[in-house]
Structures are given as structure tokens and as C-alpha cells.
Amino acid sequence: MPLRPEFTLRALDDVATIQDWTAAKFGELTSQRYDALMEAALADLLASPDRLGVSQHPALPADVSVYHLRFSRKKAARPAVEKPRHFFVFRIDDDVLTVLRVLHDSIDLPSHIDSDESSQ
């Protein structure tokens, strides 16, 4: 059965924040390209959730994985985003891939994942 995507409210807020910041800093066209990259990364995960680039973080529960957007940049809109800086934090339960957060790769990951998020 194909996976279907869901986003937590915090993940949706993360996406909105990324969109707003990117548009303000780099312009609407770049924001649209970054959106296309996030969409391509989600499509890649839905098609193959154990694909190259999916990994576990030692400080997170075993059922929570991370996937950096850079692994999907060749499939996104052209011109490609040169240096994507975000990753999806997600979990798969049955036929649902839940994106828990969309976070910048420079942050301390465990401090941005609440225990209630990782156990939802």
C-alpha cells in the first residue's frame, strides 16, 4: 500500500517559516524553487522511505528518521537549489509518513524534537 503524507502542526509552521524567510532573503523565485525541492524530497520519501540519505540520529527514538533535502536536489526544479540546508524529521506508521519537523541542518536536533512529537 502506498504511503500517504501527513505533517504535524509544527512541521507546517516550519515550512511556512522557511518559505517566508527564503522569500524575504532571496526573493520569491528562490522561495518557489525551495518549495519545489521540499516537494521533491517528500515524493522521494513516499516512493522509497529507505532510500539513500535516510538515517537515524542516536539521540532520537529508533522509529524516527531524518532525510536531508540535498539528496533530492537533482529531481527538483531547475535551476536547482545549490546548497539546501534543511532536513525532514519523520516517522512511518503503517501507511502514513508523518513529517514531524523540517529543520535547519545547523541546529541541535534533539533539542528541537519534543518527546510528545516523537511519540505521536
C-alpha positions as CSV (number, residue, x, y, z in Angstrom):
1,M,0.0,0.0,0.0
2,P,1.4,3.4,-0.9
3,L,2.4,5.8,1.8
4,R,0.4,8.9,2.4
5,P,2.0,12.0,3.8
6,E,1.0,13.9,7.0
7,F,2.6,17.0,8.6
8,T,2.4,17.9,12.2
9,L,1.4,21.4,13.0
10,R,5.0,22.2,14.0
11,A,6.2,20.9,10.6
12,L,3.7,23.0,8.8
13,D,4.9,26.0,10.8
14,D,8.5,25.1,9.9
15,V,7.6,25.1,6.2
16,A,5.8,28.4,6.4
17,T,8.8,29.9,8.3
18,I,11.2,28.6,5.7
19,Q,9.1,30.0,2.8
20,D,8.8,33.4,4.4
21,W,12.5,33.7,5.3
22,T,13.6,32.5,1.9
23,A,11.3,34.9,0.1
24,A,12.4,37.8,2.2
25,K,16.1,37.0,2.0
26,F,16.5,35.6,-1.6
27,G,13.2,36.5,-3.4
28,E,10.0,34.8,-4.4
29,L,11.6,32.8,-7.3
30,T,14.1,31.2,-4.9
31,S,11.4,30.5,-2.4
32,Q,9.4,28.7,-5.1
33,R,12.5,26.7,-6.0
34,Y,13.0,25.7,-2.4
35,D,9.3,24.7,-2.2
36,A,9.8,22.5,-5.2
37,L,12.8,20.9,-3.6
38,M,10.8,20.1,-0.4
39,E,8.0,18.6,-2.6
40,A,10.6,16.5,-4.5
41,A,12.1,15.3,-1.2
42,L,8.7,14.3,0.1
43,A,7.9,12.5,-3.1
44,D,11.2,10.7,-2.9
45,L,10.5,9.6,0.6
46,L,7.0,8.4,-0.2
47,A,8.3,6.4,-3.1
48,S,11.2,4.9,-1.2
49,P,11.4,5.6,2.6
50,D,14.6,3.6,3.0
51,R,16.4,5.5,0.2
52,L,19.9,6.7,0.2
53,G,20.2,9.6,2.7
54,V,17.6,8.4,5.2
55,S,19.3,7.9,8.6
56,Q,18.7,7.6,12.3
57,H,20.0,10.0,14.8
58,P,21.4,8.4,18.0
59,A,19.5,10.9,20.2
60,L,16.1,10.2,18.7
61,P,13.8,7.3,19.1
62,A,14.6,4.4,16.8
63,D,11.4,4.9,14.7
64,V,12.3,8.5,13.9
65,S,14.4,9.1,10.8
66,V,16.0,12.2,9.1
67,Y,16.4,13.0,5.4
68,H,18.4,15.9,4.2
69,L,16.9,17.8,1.2
70,R,20.3,17.7,-0.6
71,F,19.6,14.1,-1.5
72,S,16.6,15.2,-3.7
73,R,18.1,18.4,-5.3
74,K,18.7,16.8,-8.7
75,K,15.0,16.0,-9.0
76,A,13.7,19.4,-8.1
77,A,13.1,22.5,-10.3
78,R,15.8,24.0,-12.4
79,P,17.9,25.7,-11.7
80,A,18.5,23.5,-8.6
81,V,18.9,24.9,-5.1
82,E,22.7,24.9,-4.8
83,K,23.1,24.3,-1.1
84,P,19.9,23.2,0.7
85,R,20.2,23.5,4.4
86,H,17.1,21.6,5.8
87,F,16.1,18.1,6.6
88,F,12.8,16.3,7.3
89,V,12.4,14.6,10.6
90,F,9.8,11.9,10.1
91,R,8.3,8.6,11.2
92,I,6.4,5.9,9.3
93,D,3.4,4.2,11.0
94,D,1.6,1.7,8.8
95,D,0.8,3.6,5.6
96,V,1.5,7.1,6.9
97,L,4.7,9.0,6.6
98,T,4.5,11.8,9.2
99,V,6.8,14.7,8.9
100,L,7.4,15.8,12.5
101,R,9.7,18.8,11.8
102,V,11.5,20.5,8.9
103,L,14.7,21.8,10.5
104,H,17.9,23.7,9.5
105,D,21.0,21.4,9.5
106,S,22.9,23.7,11.8
107,I,20.6,23.2,14.8
108,D,21.0,20.8,17.7
109,L,18.5,18.2,16.6
110,P,17.5,16.6,19.9
111,S,16.6,20.0,21.5
112,H,14.1,20.7,18.7
113,I,12.2,17.4,18.9
114,D,9.8,17.2,21.8
115,S,9.2,13.9,23.4
116,D,5.5,14.2,22.7
117,E,6.3,14.8,19.0
118,S,8.4,11.8,18.6
119,S,5.8,9.6,20.3
120,Q,2.7,10.8,18.4
